[in-house]
Every structure is written in structure tokens, then in C-alpha cells.
Amino acid sequence: MRLIEKKILEDPQIKFLIDKHDYSSAAEYLFKSQLSNWLLMKNNYEMRDKVKTKSFWFDSFKMIVQFNSERIKSTSAKVDDTTIKRRKCFLCLENLPDEQKGILLPDDFILLCNPYPVFPEHFTISSIQHQPQRIFNSINSFLEISSLFPCYCLVYNGPACGASAPDHLHFQAGTKNFIPIENDIQQLKNDFGRIVQDDESVTTSFIDDGLRKIIFIESMDKLEIEKAFHLIYKNYQKLVGVNPEPMMNILSFYHIDFGWYLIIFLRNKHRPECFYKNDPEKILISPAAIDIGGIVVTPREEDYIKIDKSILSQIFNEVSLDKKTFLLLEEEIKKDLS
């Protein structure tokens, strides 16, 4: 039996749901099955139900700080080249826990339950092949998989912006409307957005809300949203000169009536200065897409207690793209579109 076949959950109900093209229900079925049969996952979800949270309101949007001790490995993960080369890839099929099973998806991806959750239901969507974390040639798969799971939000973290496995292409998926920006994005667009592209097929907005630099693309047409993304990516890479991939995190969610919403967070650095300081000045926060979207994960209780609006503002302004470069990118996009 091939390795991939060993990792697929064989269940008539899963097959029935996938044949109906109901991937969201299949994911929920997988989640319940793994919760019943994988003790590590069960224990960690019970711990997740006990996490502490506190909220901070900014202009037109909310940030929720979550104390979640089980995320310590992800938050503090070393992702330098030497460490990556020395360790086994934890997303390769041969290195997955024996208890972990998944669902095969189009384009050679596998849906797996994430045993270290932030979302109420948290999944990893991993490429079957071991290949670097890159979005330019994977955006089609990202959008297609997003449309398969209208009940979930899809997440991409760049290789230098929070991906704990920068050597293995993967996405995440989690409970829809859990990340605050999913509900805030239209208000942010109205209050802080500048529309640079608006026609019958696609709308692209540049948003600076004072903490984050956001590009928001809306379309019912997957090809149009992919074209808009590639245009932005190429101009962004040319402007910042960063290889192999300019720094970004992405959220995607799909509405049957409205199509795709693609939210791109542009980055200046991987981690804030406070991450590297010694205690008591140290704050162990490593912002990725979920954090920048409004669920700020703190695996240490002392950091959770310490954080306030001013610290959040400092961290997000530090890791987000600077205002000057953001405006330059906007002008370049306008030139290309005209």
C-alpha cells in the first residue's frame, strides 16, 4: 500500500460527502473522528476550550489576545536554514503521527487536523510533495481549496512570516468568522481603503488602518482574482527586492453569493524586537496571519497579562510594511492598471 493511502481516513461517510462535493462536512466528520481516536488532539482541544482571552478595540476593528500555552512550539519555532536542514519535516507523510489521518484534496494536497489549535476547528492543508513554501505558483490551489470549504477561512503564512515549516508547502484552515478581520474588512475598506481597481469582475483596495498594511481583493471570478494577485506580487517583489518571496500573510474566505475575499497583509519583518529581548522585557509573540487578522496568540501567561493597546500597536507597526513603500506599491499598481 502506498504511503498516501495509509494516511487517508477510509470511511464510507467521507467518500459519500466528497462525492457530493461537500468538503466542509467531510472536514467536520474528519475532525470528530480524529477527536475520538487521537488522544493528543483530544487533550489539546480540551485545553483550548480553557484559553483566556481579552479584547481591545481600535478604530473600526478589534484585536483579541489569546493565552494559549499549547502554541509555544509554533510561536518560538526556529526557522533558520541550519535548523530546518537538521530536523525531519513534520509535514511529510512519513513523519506524521500514526494516529493522524486525512482527506485527499485536489492538486495533491491532504487535509489534516491540527493537534495544536487556535481555531475551534483547526486544520493543516499540506502538499503531498515536499516543496518550499511559496504562494506565487500555488495561488490557484489556494483559491480553489478555499472555494471547497465555504465554512472555513483559509490561511497562508510566508516562509519568513510565521510559517513553522518554510520548507514544505502548506496552508491552514479554521472556523469561519473566528478571526475578527473577516467581519471587519468591509468597514476597514470603507473607513481606510483606497480602491485602485474596480470593474465588473474584480475590486482591489489598499487599506492602512494604522496598525497593518492590507490589500483586499474581491471577485466572483477565480481567474481575475489570481491575475490581480500576480500583478501585486510582481510589483511588490520588484519594489522590496526580497527573494525568494516578498513578505506576506494571506487569508481567504469564500461566499457562494459573493465569491472570494482575499486579504493580503504586507510585512516588514518576521518578529518584533521584543521577541528577542531577555525577561522581563521579552514578549513572546511571533505574528502570522491569524495574529495579524486579530487573534494574537501568547503562549506565556506573563505576556498575556502584560499586553495592552500600546504594545499591540508597537508590535504590528514594527512588523508591517512601512507607509512609504505601501504608497509606492499602490502607485505602481495604478500605473500598470492604467
Disulfide bonds with the S-S distance in Angstrom:
none
